[in-house]
Amino acid sequence: MKKLKTPFGARYGSTLRKRYAEIMKEYKKPKECPNCGKLGKIKRIKIGIWQCPKCGVKFTGAAYTISSAIGKVIKYQAIIQQPQQQKVGE
């Protein structure tokens, strides 16, 4: 396993340095655009706002990743509830 170097040296405790290293590892790895499928070109504009330079689409996500665990759950619930709402409106 490649050890990521943190900018903290011996300060702030090992647990926080390991957590920081894990977050930065996830942040730096290539990401896939949900719109065009291009791998590795997604850029973070601001915290939680991401953009694909190829297709120009902007979307929201987590601070350091393009999707969070809770975001996936909410999206899944919205997909499940959508057909039920159409039946009620008929």
C-alpha positions in Angstrom: 0.0 0.0 0.0 1.4 3.4 -1.0 1.6 5.7 1.9 0.4 9.2 1.2 2.4 12.0 2.7 0.5 14.5 4.7 1.5 18.1 5.2 1.2 17.9 8.9 4.4 16.0 9.9 4.1 14.6 13.4 1.3 17.0 14.5 -2.4 16.4 15.1 -2.4 12.7 15.9 -2.2 9.6 13.8 -6.0 9.1 13.4 -6.5 12.5 11.9 -3.6 12.2 9.6 -4.8 8.8 8.4 -8.3 10.2 7.8 -6.9 13.2 5.9 -4.8 10.8 3.7 -7.8 8.7 2.9 -9.9 11.7 2.0 -7.1 13.1 -0.3 -6.7 9.7 -1.9 -10.4 9.6 -2.8 -10.3 13.3 -4.0 -7.2 12.8 -6.2 -8.4 9.6 -8.0 -10.0 9.9 -11.5 -13.7 10.4 -11.5 -16.3 9.6 -14.2 -18.7 12.2 -15.5 -22.3 11.1 -14.9 -23.5 12.8 -18.1 -20.9 11.8 -20.8 -19.0 9.0 -19.0 -15.5 10.6 -19.6 -13.1 9.3 -16.9 -10.7 11.5 -15.1 -11.6 15.0 -16.3 -14.1 16.1 -13.6 -13.0 19.3 -11.8 -14.3 20.7 -8.5 -15.4 24.4 -8.9 -16.3 25.0 -5.3 -17.2 22.7 -2.3 -19.8 20.3 -3.6 -20.0 21.8 -7.1 -18.4 19.8 -9.9 -18.0 20.4 -13.6 -17.0 18.2 -16.6 -14.9 20.3 -19.0 -15.8 18.0 -22.0 -19.5 18.3 -21.9 -19.8 21.4 -19.7 -22.4 19.9 -17.3 -22.3 21.2 -13.7 -23.7 19.0 -10.9 -23.6 18.8 -7.2 -22.0 16.2 -5.0 -20.1 15.8 -1.8 -17.2 18.1 -0.8 -14.4 15.8 -1.9 -16.2 13.2 -4.1 -18.8 13.5 -6.8 -21.4 11.6 -4.8 -21.9 10.8 -1.2 -23.5 7.7 0.5 -26.5 9.7 1.7 -26.9 11.3 -1.8 -27.1 7.8 -3.4 -29.9 6.8 -0.9 -31.9 10.0 -1.6 -31.6 9.5 -5.3 -32.7 5.8 -5.0 -35.7 6.9 -2.9 -36.7 9.5 -5.4 -36.6 6.8 -8.2 -38.7 4.4 -6.1 -41.3 7.1 -5.2 -41.7 8.5 -8.8 -43.9 5.7 -10.2 -46.1 5.8 -7.1 -46.8 9.5 -7.6 -47.8 9.0 -11.2 -50.4 6.4 -10.2 -52.0 8.8 -7.6 -52.3 11.6 -10.1 -54.2 9.4 -12.7 
